[in-house]
Amino acid sequence: MVLEYLEDMSSIDKYVDTSGKPFFKKSVGVLIPAWNADYYTHGRTYFKIFHSKDLAEFMDVYIDPTGTYGNHFFADVKGNVICIGVGRGWKGRQGKISYTPLSSYLLCSEDGGKHWFKIYELKYPSAIYDGIIVDDIILFTAREKGSVFVSFNKGRTFTEIKLSSSARNALYTSIGKKEIVIVSSDNSFYYSTDFVKFERIKFNTKGLVLRYPTQYLGKIFFTGVGIRSWLLAFDPKSGKLYNIDLTKFTGDVFASRLAVCDDKFFVGSELHGKLYLVDPGVREVQAEGYVKLHIASLLRYGIRILMQSSIRVLSTLGFA
């Protein structure tokens, strides 16, 4: 393995010292969202997007001194239209700041990241977390609001669709002959075939946050974080749930990041700066597996007694 040092963003701008997930496309280059880590302890705001075509020279293409942090870039297939949610404002006090911004806005570019403009402002204490772009359709998730917002006219107007739990990462993919949208949530995920009506698939777990839905070999994979870290896979045809207890092998309870390249699954630690290569050969979750997931999640909230409960049969997506 060869590691190459590329750039110190703080040397370009002293106000940024942490960053989010980079966006890369060959025709675009790399985009990096960056902000001030003191936001989490002192509410210090500053947001910037860096762009590089050659990974040698990095230029800033957007600055918001009142921005808290950016979440996930998402783009159309060609990479011409790129968007990201940016938070604004903070609540709390020094040493105890909420990561939830007081408001947020959807920032987009129509020229591959060279120029940026705001297309929607969410005046509500919620992060704009993730999204998808399909032709004229733009969908983004509002995490704390528990909603998805959908535009069918390239962002000129948006309609809010309320879910019954938090809205996190989004995926547009195909299962069989169906094109579907998947939104990850807490102990569950939502799916839709028309961007309007969303159905929920709920797992028999508690306190398990699902992130980064990824389709692989007919299954939908997620990372799940409670008091332990999990790699979960849902089979839409059978309704069965599969899992790998990542903490058992890594000792890491914050392995929540997921990226897939070819047949390789990379899982990253949210707090410890570690990267793991994971064999996606997951095993089916039996009744005792659900109990293990259930107990681990309950312990996160200090509950020590597990009440008896029957294992609910998972609903299936019902696609042929």
BELGICOR-V901000 format. One record per residue. N is the residue number from 1. RES is the residue in three letters. PHI is phi in degrees with one decimal (999 if undefined). Layout:
# BELGICOR-V901000
n,res,phi
N,RES,PHI
N,RES,PHI
This chain:
# BELGICOR-V901000
n,res,phi
1,MET,999
2,VAL,-114.7
3,LEU,-109.7
4,GLU,-127.4
5,TYR,-72.8
6,LEU,-104.9
7,GLU,-162.9
8,ASP,-105.2
9,MET,-63.2
10,SER,-66.8
11,SER,-74.7
12,ILE,-84.3
13,ASP,-141.3
14,LYS,-66.5
15,TYR,-85.2
16,VAL,-112.1
17,ASP,-143.7
18,THR,-150.6
19,SER,-146.5
20,GLY,-102.8
21,LYS,-65.8
22,PRO,-67.6
23,PHE,-111.6
24,PHE,-134.5
25,LYS,-149.2
26,LYS,-55.5
27,SER,-74.5
28,VAL,-104.2
29,GLY,99.7
30,VAL,-119.2
31,LEU,-118.1
32,ILE,-128.2
33,PRO,-82.9
34,ALA,-139.9
35,TRP,-156.4
36,ASN,-94.4
37,ALA,-64.5
38,ASP,-68.3
39,TYR,-58.1
40,TYR,-73.5
41,THR,-116.5
42,HIS,-128.4
43,GLY,70.6
44,ARG,-77.8
45,THR,-102.1
46,TYR,178.6
47,PHE,-131.8
48,LYS,-148.2
49,ILE,-115.4
50,PHE,-99.0
51,HIS,-132.9
52,SER,-143.4
53,LYS,-89.9
54,ASP,-123.2
55,LEU,61.1
56,ALA,-115.5
57,GLU,-115.9
58,PHE,-113.7
59,MET,-119.6
60,ASP,-83.2
61,VAL,-117.6
62,TYR,-158.3
63,ILE,-137.4
64,ASP,-134.0
65,PRO,-61.0
66,THR,-98.2
67,GLY,-76.8
68,THR,-87.7
69,TYR,-165.3
70,GLY,-106.4
71,ASN,-97.4
72,HIS,-121.6
73,PHE,-68.1
74,PHE,-143.9
75,ALA,-147.4
76,ASP,-77.1
77,VAL,-60.8
78,LYS,-77.8
79,GLY,83.6
80,ASN,-75.8
81,VAL,-98.0
82,ILE,-129.9
83,CYS,-132.5
84,ILE,-156.2
85,GLY,-88.5
86,VAL,-124.2
87,GLY,-85.6
88,ARG,-139.9
89,GLY,76.9
90,TRP,-153.9
91,LYS,-132.0
92,GLY,117.4
93,ARG,-144.6
94,GLN,-56.4
95,GLY,89.7
96,LYS,-150.4
97,ILE,-107.1
98,SER,-77.2
99,TYR,-76.6
100,THR,-80.6
101,PRO,-73.1
102,LEU,-71.4
103,SER,-155.5
104,SER,-156.8
105,TYR,-141.9
106,LEU,-94.1
107,LEU,-106.8
108,CYS,-135.3
109,SER,-130.8
110,GLU,-112.5
111,ASP,-130.1
112,GLY,74.5
113,GLY,97.2
114,LYS,-77.7
115,HIS,-130.1
116,TRP,-128.7
117,PHE,-148.7
118,LYS,-85.6
119,ILE,-117.0
120,TYR,-158.9
121,GLU,-118.4
122,LEU,-101.2
123,LYS,-88.1
124,TYR,-160.6
125,PRO,-70.1
126,SER,-156.8
127,ALA,-80.1
128,ILE,-85.1
129,TYR,-91.7
130,ASP,-159.0
131,GLY,-176.2
132,ILE,-144.5
133,ILE,-129.0
134,VAL,-132.5
135,ASP,55.6
136,ASP,-87.7
137,ILE,-93.4
138,ILE,-122.9
139,LEU,-124.2
140,PHE,-134.6
141,THR,-101.8
142,ALA,-110.2
143,ARG,-56.7
144,GLU,-71.2
145,LYS,-75.0
146,GLY,66.3
147,SER,-140.1
148,VAL,-115.5
149,PHE,-115.1
150,VAL,-126.5
151,SER,-120.5
152,PHE,-105.5
153,ASN,-132.1
154,LYS,62.5
155,GLY,94.6
156,ARG,-70.3
157,THR,-138.5
158,PHE,-126.9
159,THR,-118.0
160,GLU,-86.1
161,ILE,-119.9
162,LYS,-82.4
163,LEU,-103.0
164,SER,-104.9
165,SER,-158.3
166,SER,-62.0
167,ALA,-114.6
168,ARG,-115.4
169,ASN,-81.3
170,ALA,-123.4
171,LEU,-140.2
172,TYR,-112.7
173,THR,-152.8
174,SER,-123.0
175,ILE,-128.1
176,GLY,65.0
177,LYS,-101.6
178,LYS,-101.9
179,GLU,-91.4
180,ILE,-133.7
181,VAL,-108.5
182,ILE,-120.1
183,VAL,-124.1
184,SER,-79.7
185,SER,-146.9
186,ASP,-99.1
187,ASN,61.1
188,SER,-169.9
189,PHE,-143.0
190,TYR,-112.5
191,TYR,-139.7
192,SER,-149.1
193,THR,-106.6
194,ASP,-133.9
195,PHE,68.0
196,VAL,-122.7
197,LYS,-99.4
198,PHE,-113.6
199,GLU,-103.7
200,ARG,-110.3
201,ILE,-110.1
202,LYS,-110.1
203,PHE,-91.7
204,ASN,-85.3
205,THR,-133.0
206,LYS,-131.6
207,GLY,68.5
208,LEU,-101.9
209,VAL,-89.5
210,LEU,-99.9
211,ARG,-136.1
212,TYR,51.0
213,PRO,-59.4
214,THR,-140.6
215,GLN,-90.3
216,TYR,-154.4
217,LEU,50.5
218,GLY,81.9
219,LYS,-112.8
220,ILE,-105.8
221,PHE,-96.3
222,PHE,-140.2
223,THR,-92.1
224,GLY,-129.6
225,VAL,-126.2
226,GLY,-128.2
227,ILE,-84.5
228,ARG,-127.7
229,SER,-108.1
230,TRP,-133.2
231,LEU,-110.5
232,LEU,-111.8
233,ALA,-138.7
234,PHE,-111.9
235,ASP,-96.5
236,PRO,-63.4
237,LYS,-75.2
238,SER,-99.7
239,GLY,77.4
240,LYS,-85.6
241,LEU,-111.6
242,TYR,-121.9
243,ASN,-155.3
244,ILE,-127.6
245,ASP,-81.8
246,LEU,-65.6
247,THR,-64.1
248,LYS,-59.5
249,PHE,-97.8
250,THR,-111.5
251,GLY,75.7
252,ASP,-98.2
253,VAL,-99.0
254,PHE,-121.6
255,ALA,-81.2
256,SER,-114.3
257,ARG,-89.2
258,LEU,-139.3
259,ALA,-139.8
260,VAL,-123.2
261,CYS,-133.2
262,ASP,55.9
263,ASP,-104.4
264,LYS,-104.7
265,PHE,-104.5
266,PHE,-109.4
267,VAL,-118.2
268,GLY,-110.9
269,SER,-80.5
270,GLU,-73.2
271,LEU,-118.9
272,HIS,-104.3
273,GLY,66.1
274,LYS,-112.1
275,LEU,-125.5
276,TYR,-120.4
277,LEU,-99.3
278,VAL,-117.6
279,ASP,-75.8
280,PRO,-77.0
281,GLY,-75.7
282,VAL,-77.5
283,ARG,-111.4
284,GLU,-65.0
285,VAL,-82.7
286,GLN,-91.8
287,ALA,-56.0
288,GLU,-67.9
289,GLY,-68.2
290,TYR,-64.0
291,VAL,-62.1
292,LYS,-64.0
293,LEU,-61.7
294,HIS,-64.8
295,ILE,-62.5
296,ALA,-60.2
297,SER,-72.2
298,LEU,-66.1
299,LEU,-63.5
300,ARG,-59.1
301,TYR,-101.4
302,GLY,80.7
303,ILE,-88.0
304,ARG,-109.5
305,ILE,-116.3
306,LEU,-93.1
307,MET,-73.9
308,GLN,-66.3
309,SER,-149.3
310,SER,-80.1
311,ILE,-82.8
312,ARG,-76.0
313,VAL,-70.9
314,LEU,-65.7
315,SER,-74.1
316,THR,-108.8
317,LEU,-72.3
318,GLY,80.3
319,PHE,-88.0
320,ALA,-76.5
